[in-house]
Amino acid sequence: MAPTGVLEAALYVDDLDAAEAFYGGVIGLDRITRVDGRHVFFRCGEGVLLTFIAAATEVPPDPDALPVPPHGARGPGHVCFAVPAERLDALARHLAAHDVAIESDFHWPHGPRSIYVRDPAGNSVEFADPALWSSTA
């Protein structure tokens, strides 16, 4: 009965244009949909990154809308993107070229590397060698 993976992850932002410029423009994720004042969603491999304006998702749905319960959150969140180890150096250069400050860049004790940055809303965004969780942590 265990799930087979993470289908979607949500981050909460305060500016959809900034979120779209960062995740679509800098990171290169494909935009799936956008509803101004509420959300912009991006494709990432087989999963989806949802970015929401928190206040918009705290409003209960209208009676004739899909019955998605309110789920807004406040404060910085975290997402980790899988990046093959051999591409992490190029990613670090790409981030620097787009004036994205690297908050941390290190190898975990068991070997895999992670690079951490902040998105425009202050969320922690990690890019990690997929071996991070395939090895014993």
Chimera marker file (.cmm) of the C-alpha trace (Angstrom):
<marker_set name="trace">
<marker id="1" x="0.000" y="0.000" z="0.000" r="1" g="1" b="0" radius="0.5"/>
<marker id="2" x="3.010" y="2.357" z="0.103" r="1" g="1" b="0" radius="0.5"/>
<marker id="3" x="3.066" y="5.209" z="-2.437" r="1" g="1" b="0" radius="0.5"/>
<marker id="4" x="5.389" y="4.784" z="-5.394" r="1" g="1" b="0" radius="0.5"/>
<marker id="5" x="6.768" y="8.326" z="-5.484" r="1" g="1" b="0" radius="0.5"/>
<marker id="6" x="6.079" y="12.004" z="-4.995" r="1" g="1" b="0" radius="0.5"/>
<marker id="7" x="3.670" y="13.251" z="-7.633" r="1" g="1" b="0" radius="0.5"/>
<marker id="8" x="3.749" y="16.904" z="-6.667" r="1" g="1" b="0" radius="0.5"/>
<marker id="9" x="5.336" y="19.269" z="-4.196" r="1" g="1" b="0" radius="0.5"/>
<marker id="10" x="4.067" y="22.734" z="-3.236" r="1" g="1" b="0" radius="0.5"/>
<marker id="11" x="5.903" y="25.908" z="-2.341" r="1" g="1" b="0" radius="0.5"/>
<marker id="12" x="4.261" y="29.140" z="-1.305" r="1" g="1" b="0" radius="0.5"/>
<marker id="13" x="5.382" y="32.402" z="-2.902" r="1" g="1" b="0" radius="0.5"/>
<marker id="14" x="4.370" y="36.040" z="-2.782" r="1" g="1" b="0" radius="0.5"/>
<marker id="15" x="5.028" y="36.950" z="-6.433" r="1" g="1" b="0" radius="0.5"/>
<marker id="16" x="4.007" y="34.681" z="-9.301" r="1" g="1" b="0" radius="0.5"/>
<marker id="17" x="6.028" y="36.639" z="-11.867" r="1" g="1" b="0" radius="0.5"/>
<marker id="18" x="9.189" y="36.186" z="-9.770" r="1" g="1" b="0" radius="0.5"/>
<marker id="19" x="8.387" y="32.483" z="-9.252" r="1" g="1" b="0" radius="0.5"/>
<marker id="20" x="7.877" y="31.993" z="-12.974" r="1" g="1" b="0" radius="0.5"/>
<marker id="21" x="11.083" y="33.858" z="-13.826" r="1" g="1" b="0" radius="0.5"/>
<marker id="22" x="13.056" y="31.726" z="-11.349" r="1" g="1" b="0" radius="0.5"/>
<marker id="23" x="11.581" y="28.248" z="-11.868" r="1" g="1" b="0" radius="0.5"/>
<marker id="24" x="10.775" y="28.644" z="-15.567" r="1" g="1" b="0" radius="0.5"/>
<marker id="25" x="13.502" y="31.050" z="-16.667" r="1" g="1" b="0" radius="0.5"/>
<marker id="26" x="16.532" y="30.267" z="-14.517" r="1" g="1" b="0" radius="0.5"/>
<marker id="27" x="15.861" y="26.653" z="-13.533" r="1" g="1" b="0" radius="0.5"/>
<marker id="28" x="14.288" y="25.748" z="-16.887" r="1" g="1" b="0" radius="0.5"/>
<marker id="29" x="11.127" y="23.989" z="-15.761" r="1" g="1" b="0" radius="0.5"/>
<marker id="30" x="8.248" y="23.936" z="-18.242" r="1" g="1" b="0" radius="0.5"/>
<marker id="31" x="5.166" y="25.852" z="-17.141" r="1" g="1" b="0" radius="0.5"/>
<marker id="32" x="2.011" y="23.739" z="-17.093" r="1" g="1" b="0" radius="0.5"/>
<marker id="33" x="-0.540" y="26.377" z="-16.113" r="1" g="1" b="0" radius="0.5"/>
<marker id="34" x="-0.941" y="29.713" z="-14.400" r="1" g="1" b="0" radius="0.5"/>
<marker id="35" x="-3.881" y="31.394" z="-12.719" r="1" g="1" b="0" radius="0.5"/>
<marker id="36" x="-2.977" y="34.989" z="-11.901" r="1" g="1" b="0" radius="0.5"/>
<marker id="37" x="-3.326" y="35.785" z="-8.227" r="1" g="1" b="0" radius="0.5"/>
<marker id="38" x="-3.335" y="32.089" z="-7.268" r="1" g="1" b="0" radius="0.5"/>
<marker id="39" x="-0.706" y="29.755" z="-8.754" r="1" g="1" b="0" radius="0.5"/>
<marker id="40" x="1.778" y="28.719" z="-11.400" r="1" g="1" b="0" radius="0.5"/>
<marker id="41" x="2.599" y="25.022" z="-11.893" r="1" g="1" b="0" radius="0.5"/>
<marker id="42" x="5.715" y="23.518" z="-13.484" r="1" g="1" b="0" radius="0.5"/>
<marker id="43" x="6.644" y="20.103" z="-14.887" r="1" g="1" b="0" radius="0.5"/>
<marker id="44" x="9.769" y="18.518" z="-13.419" r="1" g="1" b="0" radius="0.5"/>
<marker id="45" x="10.510" y="15.099" z="-14.862" r="1" g="1" b="0" radius="0.5"/>
<marker id="46" x="7.562" y="12.900" z="-13.938" r="1" g="1" b="0" radius="0.5"/>
<marker id="47" x="6.536" y="15.202" z="-11.090" r="1" g="1" b="0" radius="0.5"/>
<marker id="48" x="5.088" y="18.658" z="-10.710" r="1" g="1" b="0" radius="0.5"/>
<marker id="49" x="6.160" y="21.689" z="-8.703" r="1" g="1" b="0" radius="0.5"/>
<marker id="50" x="3.188" y="23.764" z="-7.565" r="1" g="1" b="0" radius="0.5"/>
<marker id="51" x="3.834" y="27.370" z="-6.550" r="1" g="1" b="0" radius="0.5"/>
<marker id="52" x="0.924" y="29.082" z="-4.813" r="1" g="1" b="0" radius="0.5"/>
<marker id="53" x="0.043" y="32.416" z="-3.301" r="1" g="1" b="0" radius="0.5"/>
<marker id="54" x="-0.743" y="31.084" z="0.197" r="1" g="1" b="0" radius="0.5"/>
<marker id="55" x="-3.717" y="33.348" z="0.893" r="1" g="1" b="0" radius="0.5"/>
<marker id="56" x="-5.426" y="32.160" z="-2.308" r="1" g="1" b="0" radius="0.5"/>
<marker id="57" x="-5.222" y="28.500" z="-1.263" r="1" g="1" b="0" radius="0.5"/>
<marker id="58" x="-6.580" y="29.190" z="2.229" r="1" g="1" b="0" radius="0.5"/>
<marker id="59" x="-9.990" y="30.107" z="0.796" r="1" g="1" b="0" radius="0.5"/>
<marker id="60" x="-12.497" y="27.208" z="0.849" r="1" g="1" b="0" radius="0.5"/>
<marker id="61" x="-13.644" y="26.177" z="-2.633" r="1" g="1" b="0" radius="0.5"/>
<marker id="62" x="-16.909" y="27.456" z="-4.071" r="1" g="1" b="0" radius="0.5"/>
<marker id="63" x="-19.730" y="24.878" z="-3.928" r="1" g="1" b="0" radius="0.5"/>
<marker id="64" x="-19.504" y="24.296" z="-7.705" r="1" g="1" b="0" radius="0.5"/>
<marker id="65" x="-15.673" y="24.026" z="-7.761" r="1" g="1" b="0" radius="0.5"/>
<marker id="66" x="-13.451" y="20.995" z="-7.296" r="1" g="1" b="0" radius="0.5"/>
<marker id="67" x="-13.506" y="19.984" z="-3.609" r="1" g="1" b="0" radius="0.5"/>
<marker id="68" x="-9.801" y="20.643" z="-2.935" r="1" g="1" b="0" radius="0.5"/>
<marker id="69" x="-9.529" y="21.581" z="0.747" r="1" g="1" b="0" radius="0.5"/>
<marker id="70" x="-7.704" y="24.756" z="1.808" r="1" g="1" b="0" radius="0.5"/>
<marker id="71" x="-3.986" y="24.103" z="2.289" r="1" g="1" b="0" radius="0.5"/>
<marker id="72" x="-1.988" y="27.323" z="2.338" r="1" g="1" b="0" radius="0.5"/>
<marker id="73" x="1.218" y="27.486" z="4.356" r="1" g="1" b="0" radius="0.5"/>
<marker id="74" x="3.360" y="30.337" z="5.652" r="1" g="1" b="0" radius="0.5"/>
<marker id="75" x="7.118" y="30.688" z="5.853" r="1" g="1" b="0" radius="0.5"/>
<marker id="76" x="9.911" y="29.245" z="3.758" r="1" g="1" b="0" radius="0.5"/>
<marker id="77" x="9.601" y="25.710" z="2.460" r="1" g="1" b="0" radius="0.5"/>
<marker id="78" x="12.070" y="23.356" z="0.815" r="1" g="1" b="0" radius="0.5"/>
<marker id="79" x="12.290" y="21.431" z="-2.429" r="1" g="1" b="0" radius="0.5"/>
<marker id="80" x="15.140" y="19.301" z="-3.731" r="1" g="1" b="0" radius="0.5"/>
<marker id="81" x="15.671" y="18.714" z="-7.446" r="1" g="1" b="0" radius="0.5"/>
<marker id="82" x="17.636" y="15.703" z="-8.690" r="1" g="1" b="0" radius="0.5"/>
<marker id="83" x="20.591" y="16.715" z="-10.868" r="1" g="1" b="0" radius="0.5"/>
<marker id="84" x="23.109" y="14.144" z="-12.133" r="1" g="1" b="0" radius="0.5"/>
<marker id="85" x="26.430" y="14.548" z="-10.303" r="1" g="1" b="0" radius="0.5"/>
<marker id="86" x="28.307" y="15.290" z="-13.510" r="1" g="1" b="0" radius="0.5"/>
<marker id="87" x="26.023" y="18.290" z="-14.200" r="1" g="1" b="0" radius="0.5"/>
<marker id="88" x="26.316" y="20.011" z="-10.810" r="1" g="1" b="0" radius="0.5"/>
<marker id="89" x="29.415" y="22.074" z="-11.729" r="1" g="1" b="0" radius="0.5"/>
<marker id="90" x="27.645" y="23.414" z="-14.827" r="1" g="1" b="0" radius="0.5"/>
<marker id="91" x="24.551" y="24.138" z="-12.744" r="1" g="1" b="0" radius="0.5"/>
<marker id="92" x="26.614" y="26.130" z="-10.228" r="1" g="1" b="0" radius="0.5"/>
<marker id="93" x="28.054" y="28.212" z="-13.088" r="1" g="1" b="0" radius="0.5"/>
<marker id="94" x="24.562" y="28.685" z="-14.563" r="1" g="1" b="0" radius="0.5"/>
<marker id="95" x="23.177" y="29.890" z="-11.229" r="1" g="1" b="0" radius="0.5"/>
<marker id="96" x="26.070" y="32.330" z="-10.799" r="1" g="1" b="0" radius="0.5"/>
<marker id="97" x="25.532" y="33.658" z="-14.330" r="1" g="1" b="0" radius="0.5"/>
<marker id="98" x="21.925" y="34.417" z="-13.339" r="1" g="1" b="0" radius="0.5"/>
<marker id="99" x="23.007" y="36.150" z="-10.096" r="1" g="1" b="0" radius="0.5"/>
<marker id="100" x="21.553" y="33.387" z="-7.930" r="1" g="1" b="0" radius="0.5"/>
<marker id="101" x="23.637" y="33.229" z="-4.768" r="1" g="1" b="0" radius="0.5"/>
<marker id="102" x="24.709" y="29.756" z="-3.686" r="1" g="1" b="0" radius="0.5"/>
<marker id="103" x="23.954" y="29.425" z="0.010" r="1" g="1" b="0" radius="0.5"/>
<marker id="104" x="25.771" y="26.115" z="0.426" r="1" g="1" b="0" radius="0.5"/>
<marker id="105" x="27.639" y="23.673" z="-1.814" r="1" g="1" b="0" radius="0.5"/>
<marker id="106" x="28.991" y="20.547" z="-0.155" r="1" g="1" b="0" radius="0.5"/>
<marker id="107" x="29.370" y="16.776" z="-0.199" r="1" g="1" b="0" radius="0.5"/>
<marker id="108" x="27.399" y="14.752" z="2.340" r="1" g="1" b="0" radius="0.5"/>
<marker id="109" x="29.418" y="12.364" z="4.555" r="1" g="1" b="0" radius="0.5"/>
<marker id="110" x="28.389" y="9.418" z="2.346" r="1" g="1" b="0" radius="0.5"/>
<marker id="111" x="29.542" y="11.237" z="-0.832" r="1" g="1" b="0" radius="0.5"/>
<marker id="112" x="26.687" y="12.871" z="-2.775" r="1" g="1" b="0" radius="0.5"/>
<marker id="113" x="26.804" y="16.624" z="-3.409" r="1" g="1" b="0" radius="0.5"/>
<marker id="114" x="24.090" y="19.219" z="-2.748" r="1" g="1" b="0" radius="0.5"/>
<marker id="115" x="23.842" y="22.846" z="-3.832" r="1" g="1" b="0" radius="0.5"/>
<marker id="116" x="21.423" y="25.106" z="-1.945" r="1" g="1" b="0" radius="0.5"/>
<marker id="117" x="19.990" y="28.446" z="-3.085" r="1" g="1" b="0" radius="0.5"/>
<marker id="118" x="16.955" y="30.564" z="-2.167" r="1" g="1" b="0" radius="0.5"/>
<marker id="119" x="14.129" y="31.345" z="-4.567" r="1" g="1" b="0" radius="0.5"/>
<marker id="120" x="12.724" y="34.898" z="-4.701" r="1" g="1" b="0" radius="0.5"/>
<marker id="121" x="10.210" y="34.026" z="-1.925" r="1" g="1" b="0" radius="0.5"/>
<marker id="122" x="12.952" y="32.735" z="0.391" r="1" g="1" b="0" radius="0.5"/>
<marker id="123" x="12.225" y="29.028" z="-0.087" r="1" g="1" b="0" radius="0.5"/>
<marker id="124" x="15.209" y="26.683" z="0.230" r="1" g="1" b="0" radius="0.5"/>
<marker id="125" x="15.922" y="25.103" z="-3.157" r="1" g="1" b="0" radius="0.5"/>
<marker id="126" x="18.356" y="22.195" z="-3.264" r="1" g="1" b="0" radius="0.5"/>
<marker id="127" x="19.926" y="20.555" z="-6.297" r="1" g="1" b="0" radius="0.5"/>
<marker id="128" x="21.359" y="17.159" z="-5.390" r="1" g="1" b="0" radius="0.5"/>
<marker id="129" x="23.036" y="14.160" z="-6.865" r="1" g="1" b="0" radius="0.5"/>
<marker id="130" x="20.270" y="11.507" z="-6.929" r="1" g="1" b="0" radius="0.5"/>
<marker id="131" x="22.620" y="9.207" z="-4.999" r="1" g="1" b="0" radius="0.5"/>
<marker id="132" x="21.780" y="11.333" z="-1.961" r="1" g="1" b="0" radius="0.5"/>
<marker id="133" x="18.871" y="9.042" z="-1.105" r="1" g="1" b="0" radius="0.5"/>
<marker id="134" x="19.929" y="5.893" z="-2.956" r="1" g="1" b="0" radius="0.5"/>
<marker id="135" x="22.737" y="5.349" z="-0.460" r="1" g="1" b="0" radius="0.5"/>
<marker id="136" x="22.513" y="4.843" z="3.253" r="1" g="1" b="0" radius="0.5"/>
<marker id="137" x="22.357" y="8.336" z="4.719" r="1" g="1" b="0" radius="0.5"/>
<link id1="1" id2="2" r="1" g="1" b="0" radius="0.2"/>
<link id1="2" id2="3" r="1" g="1" b="0" radius="0.2"/>
<link id1="3" id2="4" r="1" g="1" b="0" radius="0.2"/>
<link id1="4" id2="5" r="1" g="1" b="0" radius="0.2"/>
<link id1="5" id2="6" r="1" g="1" b="0" radius="0.2"/>
<link id1="6" id2="7" r="1" g="1" b="0" radius="0.2"/>
<link id1="7" id2="8" r="1" g="1" b="0" radius="0.2"/>
<link id1="8" id2="9" r="1" g="1" b="0" radius="0.2"/>
<link id1="9" id2="10" r="1" g="1" b="0" radius="0.2"/>
<link id1="10" id2="11" r="1" g="1" b="0" radius="0.2"/>
<link id1="11" id2="12" r="1" g="1" b="0" radius="0.2"/>
<link id1="12" id2="13" r="1" g="1" b="0" radius="0.2"/>
<link id1="13" id2="14" r="1" g="1" b="0" radius="0.2"/>
<link id1="14" id2="15" r="1" g="1" b="0" radius="0.2"/>
<link id1="15" id2="16" r="1" g="1" b="0" radius="0.2"/>
<link id1="16" id2="17" r="1" g="1" b="0" radius="0.2"/>
<link id1="17" id2="18" r="1" g="1" b="0" radius="0.2"/>
<link id1="18" id2="19" r="1" g="1" b="0" radius="0.2"/>
<link id1="19" id2="20" r="1" g="1" b="0" radius="0.2"/>
<link id1="20" id2="21" r="1" g="1" b="0" radius="0.2"/>
<link id1="21" id2="22" r="1" g="1" b="0" radius="0.2"/>
<link id1="22" id2="23" r="1" g="1" b="0" radius="0.2"/>
<link id1="23" id2="24" r="1" g="1" b="0" radius="0.2"/>
<link id1="24" id2="25" r="1" g="1" b="0" radius="0.2"/>
<link id1="25" id2="26" r="1" g="1" b="0" radius="0.2"/>
<link id1="26" id2="27" r="1" g="1" b="0" radius="0.2"/>
<link id1="27" id2="28" r="1" g="1" b="0" radius="0.2"/>
<link id1="28" id2="29" r="1" g="1" b="0" radius="0.2"/>
<link id1="29" id2="30" r="1" g="1" b="0" radius="0.2"/>
<link id1="30" id2="31" r="1" g="1" b="0" radius="0.2"/>
<link id1="31" id2="32" r="1" g="1" b="0" radius="0.2"/>
<link id1="32" id2="33" r="1" g="1" b="0" radius="0.2"/>
<link id1="33" id2="34" r="1" g="1" b="0" radius="0.2"/>
<link id1="34" id2="35" r="1" g="1" b="0" radius="0.2"/>
<link id1="35" id2="36" r="1" g="1" b="0" radius="0.2"/>
<link id1="36" id2="37" r="1" g="1" b="0" radius="0.2"/>
<link id1="37" id2="38" r="1" g="1" b="0" radius="0.2"/>
<link id1="38" id2="39" r="1" g="1" b="0" radius="0.2"/>
<link id1="39" id2="40" r="1" g="1" b="0" radius="0.2"/>
<link id1="40" id2="41" r="1" g="1" b="0" radius="0.2"/>
<link id1="41" id2="42" r="1" g="1" b="0" radius="0.2"/>
<link id1="42" id2="43" r="1" g="1" b="0" radius="0.2"/>
<link id1="43" id2="44" r="1" g="1" b="0" radius="0.2"/>
<link id1="44" id2="45" r="1" g="1" b="0" radius="0.2"/>
<link id1="45" id2="46" r="1" g="1" b="0" radius="0.2"/>
<link id1="46" id2="47" r="1" g="1" b="0" radius="0.2"/>
<link id1="47" id2="48" r="1" g="1" b="0" radius="0.2"/>
<link id1="48" id2="49" r="1" g="1" b="0" radius="0.2"/>
<link id1="49" id2="50" r="1" g="1" b="0" radius="0.2"/>
<link id1="50" id2="51" r="1" g="1" b="0" radius="0.2"/>
<link id1="51" id2="52" r="1" g="1" b="0" radius="0.2"/>
<link id1="52" id2="53" r="1" g="1" b="0" radius="0.2"/>
<link id1="53" id2="54" r="1" g="1" b="0" radius="0.2"/>
<link id1="54" id2="55" r="1" g="1" b="0" radius="0.2"/>
<link id1="55" id2="56" r="1" g="1" b="0" radius="0.2"/>
<link id1="56" id2="57" r="1" g="1" b="0" radius="0.2"/>
<link id1="57" id2="58" r="1" g="1" b="0" radius="0.2"/>
<link id1="58" id2="59" r="1" g="1" b="0" radius="0.2"/>
<link id1="59" id2="60" r="1" g="1" b="0" radius="0.2"/>
<link id1="60" id2="61" r="1" g="1" b="0" radius="0.2"/>
<link id1="61" id2="62" r="1" g="1" b="0" radius="0.2"/>
<link id1="62" id2="63" r="1" g="1" b="0" radius="0.2"/>
<link id1="63" id2="64" r="1" g="1" b="0" radius="0.2"/>
<link id1="64" id2="65" r="1" g="1" b="0" radius="0.2"/>
<link id1="65" id2="66" r="1" g="1" b="0" radius="0.2"/>
<link id1="66" id2="67" r="1" g="1" b="0" radius="0.2"/>
<link id1="67" id2="68" r="1" g="1" b="0" radius="0.2"/>
<link id1="68" id2="69" r="1" g="1" b="0" radius="0.2"/>
<link id1="69" id2="70" r="1" g="1" b="0" radius="0.2"/>
<link id1="70" id2="71" r="1" g="1" b="0" radius="0.2"/>
<link id1="71" id2="72" r="1" g="1" b="0" radius="0.2"/>
<link id1="72" id2="73" r="1" g="1" b="0" radius="0.2"/>
<link id1="73" id2="74" r="1" g="1" b="0" radius="0.2"/>
<link id1="74" id2="75" r="1" g="1" b="0" radius="0.2"/>
<link id1="75" id2="76" r="1" g="1" b="0" radius="0.2"/>
<link id1="76" id2="77" r="1" g="1" b="0" radius="0.2"/>
<link id1="77" id2="78" r="1" g="1" b="0" radius="0.2"/>
<link id1="78" id2="79" r="1" g="1" b="0" radius="0.2"/>
<link id1="79" id2="80" r="1" g="1" b="0" radius="0.2"/>
<link id1="80" id2="81" r="1" g="1" b="0" radius="0.2"/>
<link id1="81" id2="82" r="1" g="1" b="0" radius="0.2"/>
<link id1="82" id2="83" r="1" g="1" b="0" radius="0.2"/>
<link id1="83" id2="84" r="1" g="1" b="0" radius="0.2"/>
<link id1="84" id2="85" r="1" g="1" b="0" radius="0.2"/>
<link id1="85" id2="86" r="1" g="1" b="0" radius="0.2"/>
<link id1="86" id2="87" r="1" g="1" b="0" radius="0.2"/>
<link id1="87" id2="88" r="1" g="1" b="0" radius="0.2"/>
<link id1="88" id2="89" r="1" g="1" b="0" radius="0.2"/>
<link id1="89" id2="90" r="1" g="1" b="0" radius="0.2"/>
<link id1="90" id2="91" r="1" g="1" b="0" radius="0.2"/>
<link id1="91" id2="92" r="1" g="1" b="0" radius="0.2"/>
<link id1="92" id2="93" r="1" g="1" b="0" radius="0.2"/>
<link id1="93" id2="94" r="1" g="1" b="0" radius="0.2"/>
<link id1="94" id2="95" r="1" g="1" b="0" radius="0.2"/>
<link id1="95" id2="96" r="1" g="1" b="0" radius="0.2"/>
<link id1="96" id2="97" r="1" g="1" b="0" radius="0.2"/>
<link id1="97" id2="98" r="1" g="1" b="0" radius="0.2"/>
<link id1="98" id2="99" r="1" g="1" b="0" radius="0.2"/>
<link id1="99" id2="100" r="1" g="1" b="0" radius="0.2"/>
<link id1="100" id2="101" r="1" g="1" b="0" radius="0.2"/>
<link id1="101" id2="102" r="1" g="1" b="0" radius="0.2"/>
<link id1="102" id2="103" r="1" g="1" b="0" radius="0.2"/>
<link id1="103" id2="104" r="1" g="1" b="0" radius="0.2"/>
<link id1="104" id2="105" r="1" g="1" b="0" radius="0.2"/>
<link id1="105" id2="106" r="1" g="1" b="0" radius="0.2"/>
<link id1="106" id2="107" r="1" g="1" b="0" radius="0.2"/>
<link id1="107" id2="108" r="1" g="1" b="0" radius="0.2"/>
<link id1="108" id2="109" r="1" g="1" b="0" radius="0.2"/>
<link id1="109" id2="110" r="1" g="1" b="0" radius="0.2"/>
<link id1="110" id2="111" r="1" g="1" b="0" radius="0.2"/>
<link id1="111" id2="112" r="1" g="1" b="0" radius="0.2"/>
<link id1="112" id2="113" r="1" g="1" b="0" radius="0.2"/>
<link id1="113" id2="114" r="1" g="1" b="0" radius="0.2"/>
<link id1="114" id2="115" r="1" g="1" b="0" radius="0.2"/>
<link id1="115" id2="116" r="1" g="1" b="0" radius="0.2"/>
<link id1="116" id2="117" r="1" g="1" b="0" radius="0.2"/>
<link id1="117" id2="118" r="1" g="1" b="0" radius="0.2"/>
<link id1="118" id2="119" r="1" g="1" b="0" radius="0.2"/>
<link id1="119" id2="120" r="1" g="1" b="0" radius="0.2"/>
<link id1="120" id2="121" r="1" g="1" b="0" radius="0.2"/>
<link id1="121" id2="122" r="1" g="1" b="0" radius="0.2"/>
<link id1="122" id2="123" r="1" g="1" b="0" radius="0.2"/>
<link id1="123" id2="124" r="1" g="1" b="0" radius="0.2"/>
<link id1="124" id2="125" r="1" g="1" b="0" radius="0.2"/>
<link id1="125" id2="126" r="1" g="1" b="0" radius="0.2"/>
<link id1="126" id2="127" r="1" g="1" b="0" radius="0.2"/>
<link id1="127" id2="128" r="1" g="1" b="0" radius="0.2"/>
<link id1="128" id2="129" r="1" g="1" b="0" radius="0.2"/>
<link id1="129" id2="130" r="1" g="1" b="0" radius="0.2"/>
<link id1="130" id2="131" r="1" g="1" b="0" radius="0.2"/>
<link id1="131" id2="132" r="1" g="1" b="0" radius="0.2"/>
<link id1="132" id2="133" r="1" g="1" b="0" radius="0.2"/>
<link id1="133" id2="134" r="1" g="1" b="0" radius="0.2"/>
<link id1="134" id2="135" r="1" g="1" b="0" radius="0.2"/>
<link id1="135" id2="136" r="1" g="1" b="0" radius="0.2"/>
<link id1="136" id2="137" r="1" g="1" b="0" radius="0.2"/>
</marker_set>
